Amino acid sequence: MSTSHHSVIAPVRALAEQAFSRAAGAPLVPGNSIRLLKDARENYPAWLDAIARATRFIHFES
């Protein structure tokens, strides 16, 4: 990665870590991702899909 890429990613990651810590008390974990779901029409199918694809753990927070 280029130096400019790192200079953009580091502040974004710090902001994300702070937001998750304040919102959920949970640290960022490498390999995880997030997806913003706006309403029930998006939420329920996405939840069921994520549950079906889980290989080890399901941590659900709403």
N, CA, C and O atoms as a CHARMM CRD file, in Angstrom:
* protein
*
  248
    1    1 MET  N      0.83400  -1.18800   0.00000 PROA 1      0.00000
    2    1 MET  CA     0.00000   0.00000   0.00000 PROA 1      0.00000
    3    1 MET  C      0.86700   1.23500   0.00000 PROA 1      0.00000
    4    1 MET  O      1.96700   1.23800   0.55200 PROA 1      0.00000
    5    2 SER  N      0.37300   2.26700  -0.61300 PROA 2      0.00000
    6    2 SER  CA     1.12600   3.50100  -0.66200 PROA 2      0.00000
    7    2 SER  C      1.04500   4.23800   0.66800 PROA 2      0.00000
    8    2 SER  O      0.16300   3.97500   1.48600 PROA 2      0.00000
    9    3 THR  N      1.96200   5.15000   0.86700 PROA 3      0.00000
   10    3 THR  CA     1.98300   5.94500   2.09300 PROA 3      0.00000
   11    3 THR  C      0.71600   6.77600   2.21000 PROA 3      0.00000
   12    3 THR  O      0.17800   6.91600   3.30800 PROA 3      0.00000
   13    4 SER  N      0.22400   7.33100   1.10300 PROA 4      0.00000
   14    4 SER  CA    -0.98800   8.14900   1.16400 PROA 4      0.00000
   15    4 SER  C     -2.20000   7.30400   1.55500 PROA 4      0.00000
   16    4 SER  O     -3.09800   7.79100   2.24100 PROA 4      0.00000
   17    5 HSD  N     -2.23000   6.04300   1.12200 PROA 5      0.00000
   18    5 HSD  CA    -3.32900   5.14600   1.50200 PROA 5      0.00000
   19    5 HSD  C     -3.32900   4.93500   3.00400 PROA 5      0.00000
   20    5 HSD  O     -4.38100   4.99200   3.64000 PROA 5      0.00000
   21    6 HSD  N     -2.14300   4.69000   3.58100 PROA 6      0.00000
   22    6 HSD  CA    -2.03600   4.51300   5.03100 PROA 6      0.00000
   23    6 HSD  C     -2.42800   5.77800   5.76700 PROA 6      0.00000
   24    6 HSD  O     -3.03800   5.70200   6.83300 PROA 6      0.00000
   25    7 SER  N     -2.09400   6.94300   5.22400 PROA 7      0.00000
   26    7 SER  CA    -2.42500   8.19300   5.90900 PROA 7      0.00000
   27    7 SER  C     -3.93000   8.44700   5.90900 PROA 7      0.00000
   28    7 SER  O     -4.42500   9.19100   6.75500 PROA 7      0.00000
   29    8 VAL  N     -4.66000   7.84700   4.98200 PROA 8      0.00000
   30    8 VAL  CA    -6.12100   7.96600   4.95700 PROA 8      0.00000
   31    8 VAL  C     -6.76000   6.89700   5.83500 PROA 8      0.00000
   32    8 VAL  O     -7.70400   7.18700   6.57000 PROA 8      0.00000
   33    9 ILE  N     -6.26600   5.68000   5.77100 PROA 9      0.00000
   34    9 ILE  CA    -6.85300   4.55000   6.49400 PROA 9      0.00000
   35    9 ILE  C     -6.70000   4.68800   8.00400 PROA 9      0.00000
   36    9 ILE  O     -7.64700   4.40400   8.73800 PROA 9      0.00000
   37   10 ALA  N     -5.55200   5.11200   8.48300 PROA 10     0.00000
   38   10 ALA  CA    -5.30900   5.18300   9.92800 PROA 10     0.00000
   39   10 ALA  C     -6.33100   6.05300  10.65300 PROA 10     0.00000
   40   10 ALA  O     -6.88000   5.60600  11.66000 PROA 10     0.00000
   41   11 PRO  N     -6.61600   7.28300  10.18900 PROA 11     0.00000
   42   11 PRO  CA    -7.62300   8.08700  10.90000 PROA 11     0.00000
   43   11 PRO  C     -9.03200   7.49900  10.79800 PROA 11     0.00000
   44   11 PRO  O     -9.81600   7.61000  11.74000 PROA 11     0.00000
   45   12 VAL  N     -9.35500   6.88600   9.68300 PROA 12     0.00000
   46   12 VAL  CA   -10.67300   6.27200   9.52300 PROA 12     0.00000
   47   12 VAL  C    -10.81000   5.09500  10.48000 PROA 12     0.00000
   48   12 VAL  O    -11.85300   4.92900  11.11200 PROA 12     0.00000
   49   13 ARG  N     -9.77600   4.28500  10.59100 PROA 13     0.00000
   50   13 ARG  CA    -9.80800   3.15000  11.51500 PROA 13     0.00000
   51   13 ARG  C     -9.92400   3.63800  12.95500 PROA 13     0.00000
   52   13 ARG  O    -10.68600   3.06700  13.73600 PROA 13     0.00000
   53   14 ALA  N     -9.19000   4.67500  13.31700 PROA 14     0.00000
   54   14 ALA  CA    -9.26500   5.21700  14.67700 PROA 14     0.00000
   55   14 ALA  C    -10.67500   5.71100  14.97900 PROA 14     0.00000
   56   14 ALA  O    -11.19600   5.47600  16.06900 PROA 14     0.00000
   57   15 LEU  N    -11.28300   6.38300  14.03200 PROA 15     0.00000
   58   15 LEU  CA   -12.64800   6.87100  14.21100 PROA 15     0.00000
   59   15 LEU  C    -13.62400   5.70200  14.34400 PROA 15     0.00000
   60   15 LEU  O    -14.52500   5.74300  15.18200 PROA 15     0.00000
   61   16 ALA  N    -13.45500   4.66600  13.53000 PROA 16     0.00000
   62   16 ALA  CA   -14.32700   3.49400  13.60800 PROA 16     0.00000
   63   16 ALA  C    -14.17300   2.79100  14.94900 PROA 16     0.00000
   64   16 ALA  O    -15.16500   2.38500  15.55400 PROA 16     0.00000
   65   17 GLU  N    -12.93700   2.64200  15.42000 PROA 17     0.00000
   66   17 GLU  CA   -12.71100   2.01100  16.72300 PROA 17     0.00000
   67   17 GLU  C    -13.37900   2.79700  17.84200 PROA 17     0.00000
   68   17 GLU  O    -13.98300   2.21400  18.74200 PROA 17     0.00000
   69   18 GLN  N    -13.27200   4.11100  17.78600 PROA 18     0.00000
   70   18 GLN  CA   -13.90400   4.95200  18.80700 PROA 18     0.00000
   71   18 GLN  C    -15.42500   4.82600  18.74600 PROA 18     0.00000
   72   18 GLN  O    -16.07500   4.72000  19.78600 PROA 18     0.00000
   73   19 ALA  N    -15.99400   4.83800  17.55000 PROA 19     0.00000
   74   19 ALA  CA   -17.45000   4.73400  17.39700 PROA 19     0.00000
   75   19 ALA  C    -17.96100   3.39300  17.90700 PROA 19     0.00000
   76   19 ALA  O    -18.95900   3.35000  18.62700 PROA 19     0.00000
   77   20 PHE  N    -17.29100   2.28900  17.54500 PROA 20     0.00000
   78   20 PHE  CA   -17.72600   0.97400  18.01700 PROA 20     0.00000
   79   20 PHE  C    -17.58500   0.84800  19.52000 PROA 20     0.00000
   80   20 PHE  O    -18.44500   0.27600  20.19000 PROA 20     0.00000
   81   21 SER  N    -16.50200   1.38200  20.04000 PROA 21     0.00000
   82   21 SER  CA   -16.28400   1.31100  21.47900 PROA 21     0.00000
   83   21 SER  C    -17.38100   2.05300  22.23200 PROA 21     0.00000
   84   21 SER  O    -17.88600   1.55800  23.24000 PROA 21     0.00000
   85   22 ARG  N    -17.75000   3.22600  21.75400 PROA 22     0.00000
   86   22 ARG  CA   -18.80400   4.00400  22.40700 PROA 22     0.00000
   87   22 ARG  C    -20.18000   3.37100  22.22100 PROA 22     0.00000
   88   22 ARG  O    -20.98800   3.35700  23.15000 PROA 22     0.00000
   89   23 ALA  N    -20.44700   2.85500  21.04300 PROA 23     0.00000
   90   23 ALA  CA   -21.77800   2.32200  20.73400 PROA 23     0.00000
   91   23 ALA  C    -22.01300   0.95600  21.34800 PROA 23     0.00000
   92   23 ALA  O    -23.11000   0.66900  21.82700 PROA 23     0.00000
   93   24 ALA  N    -21.00500   0.12000  21.33700 PROA 24     0.00000
   94   24 ALA  CA   -21.23300  -1.26900  21.73200 PROA 24     0.00000
   95   24 ALA  C    -20.22600  -1.79200  22.74900 PROA 24     0.00000
   96   24 ALA  O    -20.37700  -2.90200  23.25800 PROA 24     0.00000
   97   25 GLY  N    -19.21300  -1.00800  23.04400 PROA 25     0.00000
   98   25 GLY  CA   -18.17800  -1.49500  23.93300 PROA 25     0.00000
   99   25 GLY  C    -17.37100  -2.62300  23.31100 PROA 25     0.00000
  100   25 GLY  O    -16.73900  -3.40500  24.02100 PROA 25     0.00000
  101   26 ALA  N    -17.39200  -2.70800  21.97400 PROA 26     0.00000
  102   26 ALA  CA   -16.73500  -3.81000  21.27800 PROA 26     0.00000
  103   26 ALA  C    -15.58400  -3.28800  20.42400 PROA 26     0.00000
  104   26 ALA  O    -15.74900  -2.31200  19.69200 PROA 26     0.00000
  105   27 PRO  N    -14.42200  -3.93100  20.51100 PROA 27     0.00000
  106   27 PRO  CA   -13.30400  -3.52800  19.66200 PROA 27     0.00000
  107   27 PRO  C    -13.49300  -4.04800  18.24000 PROA 27     0.00000
  108   27 PRO  O    -14.25300  -4.99000  18.01300 PROA 27     0.00000
  109   28 LEU  N    -12.80700  -3.43700  17.29500 PROA 28     0.00000
  110   28 LEU  CA   -12.79300  -3.96500  15.93400 PROA 28     0.00000
  111   28 LEU  C    -11.98800  -5.25900  15.93400 PROA 28     0.00000
  112   28 LEU  O    -10.96500  -5.35800  16.61200 PROA 28     0.00000
  113   29 VAL  N    -12.44200  -6.23500  15.18400 PROA 29     0.00000
  114   29 VAL  CA   -11.77300  -7.52900  15.09500 PROA 29     0.00000
  115   29 VAL  C    -11.36600  -7.73800  13.64100 PROA 29     0.00000
  116   29 VAL  O    -12.20600  -7.63000  12.74800 PROA 29     0.00000
  117   30 PRO  N    -10.09300  -8.03400  13.38800 PROA 30     0.00000
  118   30 PRO  CA    -9.66000  -8.25300  12.00600 PROA 30     0.00000
  119   30 PRO  C    -10.49400  -9.35100  11.33900 PROA 30     0.00000
  120   30 PRO  O    -10.81500 -10.36600  11.95700 PROA 30     0.00000
  121   31 GLY  N    -10.83400  -9.12900  10.07600 PROA 31     0.00000
  122   31 GLY  CA   -11.59300 -10.11700   9.32600 PROA 31     0.00000
  123   31 GLY  C    -13.09600  -9.89300   9.36800 PROA 31     0.00000
  124   31 GLY  O    -13.83000 -10.49400   8.58400 PROA 31     0.00000
  125   32 ASN  N    -13.56200  -9.04400  10.26300 PROA 32     0.00000
  126   32 ASN  CA   -14.98700  -8.73500  10.33000 PROA 32     0.00000
  127   32 ASN  C    -15.30800  -7.55800   9.42300 PROA 32     0.00000
  128   32 ASN  O    -14.41300  -6.82400   9.00500 PROA 32     0.00000
  129   33 SER  N    -16.56600  -7.38700   9.12700 PROA 33     0.00000
  130   33 SER  CA   -17.00000  -6.25500   8.32400 PROA 33     0.00000
  131   33 SER  C    -18.35000  -5.77600   8.83400 PROA 33     0.00000
  132   33 SER  O    -19.00900  -6.45100   9.62600 PROA 33     0.00000
  133   34 ILE  N    -18.74200  -4.61800   8.37500 PROA 34     0.00000
  134   34 ILE  CA   -20.04800  -4.09100   8.74700 PROA 34     0.00000
  135   34 ILE  C    -20.82900  -3.74900   7.48900 PROA 34     0.00000
  136   34 ILE  O    -20.25500  -3.52200   6.42400 PROA 34     0.00000
  137   35 ARG  N    -22.12500  -3.71800   7.62600 PROA 35     0.00000
  138   35 ARG  CA   -23.01400  -3.32800   6.52500 PROA 35     0.00000
  139   35 ARG  C    -24.17100  -2.57800   7.14700 PROA 35     0.00000
  140   35 ARG  O    -24.83400  -3.10100   8.04300 PROA 35     0.00000
  141   36 LEU  N    -24.42800  -1.37500   6.69700 PROA 36     0.00000
  142   36 LEU  CA   -25.51900  -0.56400   7.21200 PROA 36     0.00000
  143   36 LEU  C    -26.83000  -1.02300   6.57700 PROA 36     0.00000
  144   36 LEU  O    -26.98300  -1.01500   5.35600 PROA 36     0.00000
  145   37 LEU  N    -27.76400  -1.41800   7.42400 PROA 37     0.00000
  146   37 LEU  CA   -29.08400  -1.85300   6.96200 PROA 37     0.00000
  147   37 LEU  C    -30.09300  -0.81600   7.43500 PROA 37     0.00000
  148   37 LEU  O    -30.12400  -0.46700   8.61500 PROA 37     0.00000
  149   38 LYS  N    -30.91000  -0.32900   6.52300 PROA 38     0.00000
  150   38 LYS  CA   -31.76600   0.81600   6.82000 PROA 38     0.00000
  151   38 LYS  C    -33.12200   0.46200   7.41500 PROA 38     0.00000
  152   38 LYS  O    -33.65400   1.23500   8.21200 PROA 38     0.00000
  153   39 ASP  N    -33.68900  -0.66300   7.06100 PROA 39     0.00000
  154   39 ASP  CA   -35.03800  -0.96700   7.53700 PROA 39     0.00000
  155   39 ASP  C    -35.26500  -2.47000   7.57700 PROA 39     0.00000
  156   39 ASP  O    -34.40800  -3.24300   7.14800 PROA 39     0.00000
  157   40 ALA  N    -36.40300  -2.88200   8.08300 PROA 40     0.00000
  158   40 ALA  CA   -36.70500  -4.30400   8.24300 PROA 40     0.00000
  159   40 ALA  C    -36.65500  -5.06200   6.92100 PROA 40     0.00000
  160   40 ALA  O    -36.27200  -6.23200   6.89600 PROA 40     0.00000
  161   41 ARG  N    -37.03000  -4.42500   5.84500 PROA 41     0.00000
  162   41 ARG  CA   -36.99800  -5.09800   4.53600 PROA 41     0.00000
  163   41 ARG  C    -35.58100  -5.55000   4.20100 PROA 41     0.00000
  164   41 ARG  O    -35.39500  -6.58400   3.56000 PROA 41     0.00000
  165   42 GLU  N    -34.57400  -4.77700   4.63300 PROA 42     0.00000
  166   42 GLU  CA   -33.18100  -5.16400   4.42700 PROA 42     0.00000
  167   42 GLU  C    -32.65700  -6.02100   5.57500 PROA 42     0.00000
  168   42 GLU  O    -31.87900  -6.95000   5.35400 PROA 42     0.00000
  169   43 ASN  N    -33.07600  -5.71700   6.78500 PROA 43     0.00000
  170   43 ASN  CA   -32.50500  -6.36200   7.96800 PROA 43     0.00000
  171   43 ASN  C    -32.74500  -7.85800   8.03500 PROA 43     0.00000
  172   43 ASN  O    -31.78600  -8.62700   8.10100 PROA 43     0.00000
  173   44 TYR  N    -33.97800  -8.28400   8.02000 PROA 44     0.00000
  174   44 TYR  CA   -34.28100  -9.69300   8.28100 PROA 44     0.00000
  175   44 TYR  C    -33.64800 -10.64900   7.28300 PROA 44     0.00000
  176   44 TYR  O    -33.06200 -11.64300   7.71200 PROA 44     0.00000
  177   45 PRO  N    -33.72800 -10.41100   5.98000 PROA 45     0.00000
  178   45 PRO  CA   -33.04800 -11.33300   5.05200 PROA 45     0.00000
  179   45 PRO  C    -31.53100 -11.34900   5.26600 PROA 45     0.00000
  180   45 PRO  O    -30.90500 -12.40500   5.16400 PROA 45     0.00000
  181   46 ALA  N    -30.93500 -10.18600   5.56100 PROA 46     0.00000
  182   46 ALA  CA   -29.49000 -10.12500   5.79300 PROA 46     0.00000
  183   46 ALA  C    -29.11400 -10.88600   7.05700 PROA 46     0.00000
  184   46 ALA  O    -28.10600 -11.59200   7.07100 PROA 46     0.00000
  185   47 TRP  N    -29.90200 -10.75700   8.11200 PROA 47     0.00000
  186   47 TRP  CA   -29.63800 -11.48300   9.36100 PROA 47     0.00000
  187   47 TRP  C    -29.71500 -12.99500   9.12300 PROA 47     0.00000
  188   47 TRP  O    -28.83200 -13.74100   9.54700 PROA 47     0.00000
  189   48 LEU  N    -30.76400 -13.43300   8.45100 PROA 48     0.00000
  190   48 LEU  CA   -30.92800 -14.86600   8.20200 PROA 48     0.00000
  191   48 LEU  C    -29.79100 -15.41200   7.34400 PROA 48     0.00000
  192   48 LEU  O    -29.31700 -16.52500   7.57100 PROA 48     0.00000
  193   49 ASP  N    -29.35600 -14.63100   6.36200 PROA 49     0.00000
  194   49 ASP  CA   -28.24300 -15.04400   5.51200 PROA 49     0.00000
  195   49 ASP  C    -26.95400 -15.14200   6.32900 PROA 49     0.00000
  196   49 ASP  O    -26.20500 -16.10800   6.18500 PROA 49     0.00000
  197   50 ALA  N    -26.69200 -14.16000   7.17500 PROA 50     0.00000
  198   50 ALA  CA   -25.48200 -14.16800   8.00100 PROA 50     0.00000
  199   50 ALA  C    -25.50400 -15.34400   8.97700 PROA 50     0.00000
  200   50 ALA  O    -24.47800 -15.98900   9.18700 PROA 50     0.00000
  201   51 ILE  N    -26.63900 -15.62200   9.56300 PROA 51     0.00000
  202   51 ILE  CA   -26.76400 -16.75500  10.48600 PROA 51     0.00000
  203   51 ILE  C    -26.50600 -18.06700   9.73700 PROA 51     0.00000
  204   51 ILE  O    -25.80200 -18.94200  10.24200 PROA 51     0.00000
  205   52 ALA  N    -27.06600 -18.20100   8.55500 PROA 52     0.00000
  206   52 ALA  CA   -26.88600 -19.43200   7.77000 PROA 52     0.00000
  207   52 ALA  C    -25.42800 -19.63800   7.36400 PROA 52     0.00000
  208   52 ALA  O    -24.97700 -20.77700   7.24400 PROA 52     0.00000
  209   53 ARG  N    -24.68100 -18.54000   7.14900 PROA 53     0.00000
  210   53 ARG  CA   -23.28700 -18.64300   6.71000 PROA 53     0.00000
  211   53 ARG  C    -22.30000 -18.72300   7.86800 PROA 53     0.00000
  212   53 ARG  O    -21.11100 -18.94000   7.63200 PROA 53     0.00000
  213   54 ALA  N    -22.74400 -18.55700   9.09900 PROA 54     0.00000
  214   54 ALA  CA   -21.83600 -18.58500  10.25300 PROA 54     0.00000
  215   54 ALA  C    -21.13300 -19.93100  10.34500 PROA 54     0.00000
  216   54 ALA  O    -21.74100 -20.97900  10.12800 PROA 54     0.00000
  217   55 THR  N    -19.85300 -19.88800  10.66800 PROA 55     0.00000
  218   55 THR  CA   -19.09300 -21.13400  10.78700 PROA 55     0.00000
  219   55 THR  C    -18.67300 -21.42300  12.22500 PROA 55     0.00000
  220   55 THR  O    -18.39800 -22.57400  12.56300 PROA 55     0.00000
  221   56 ARG  N    -18.61800 -20.40000  13.07600 PROA 56     0.00000
  222   56 ARG  CA   -18.18700 -20.63400  14.45700 PROA 56     0.00000
  223   56 ARG  C    -19.11800 -19.98900  15.47300 PROA 56     0.00000
  224   56 ARG  O    -19.60800 -20.65400  16.38500 PROA 56     0.00000
  225   57 PHE  N    -19.35900 -18.69600  15.31500 PROA 57     0.00000
  226   57 PHE  CA   -20.10000 -17.97300  16.33000 PROA 57     0.00000
  227   57 PHE  C    -21.12700 -17.05900  15.68300 PROA 57     0.00000
  228   57 PHE  O    -20.96300 -16.62900  14.54100 PROA 57     0.00000
  229   58 ILE  N    -22.17100 -16.77200  16.41400 PROA 58     0.00000
  230   58 ILE  CA   -23.13100 -15.74300  16.03000 PROA 58     0.00000
  231   58 ILE  C    -23.25400 -14.80800  17.21900 PROA 58     0.00000
  232   58 ILE  O    -23.71100 -15.20900  18.29000 PROA 58     0.00000
  233   59 HSD  N    -22.84300 -13.55800  17.02800 PROA 59     0.00000
  234   59 HSD  CA   -23.01500 -12.52300  18.05500 PROA 59     0.00000
  235   59 HSD  C    -24.00300 -11.52700  17.48900 PROA 59     0.00000
  236   59 HSD  O    -23.73200 -10.86600  16.48600 PROA 59     0.00000
  237   60 PHE  N    -25.13900 -11.42500  18.13100 PROA 60     0.00000
  238   60 PHE  CA   -26.21400 -10.57800  17.61300 PROA 60     0.00000
  239   60 PHE  C    -26.41700  -9.41600  18.56400 PROA 60     0.00000
  240   60 PHE  O    -26.58400  -9.61000  19.76800 PROA 60     0.00000
  241   61 GLU  N    -26.40400  -8.21800  18.02800 PROA 61     0.00000
  242   61 GLU  CA   -26.65500  -7.02900  18.82200 PROA 61     0.00000
  243   61 GLU  C    -27.58700  -6.14000  18.02900 PROA 61     0.00000
  244   61 GLU  O    -27.38400  -5.90600  16.83800 PROA 61     0.00000
  245   62 SER  N    -28.58800  -5.65900  18.68700 PROA 62     0.00000
  246   62 SER  CA   -29.55600  -4.82200  17.98800 PROA 62     0.00000
  247   62 SER  C    -29.82400  -3.57300  18.80700 PROA 62     0.00000
  248   62 SER  O    -30.61700  -2.72500  18.39800 PROA 62     0.00000
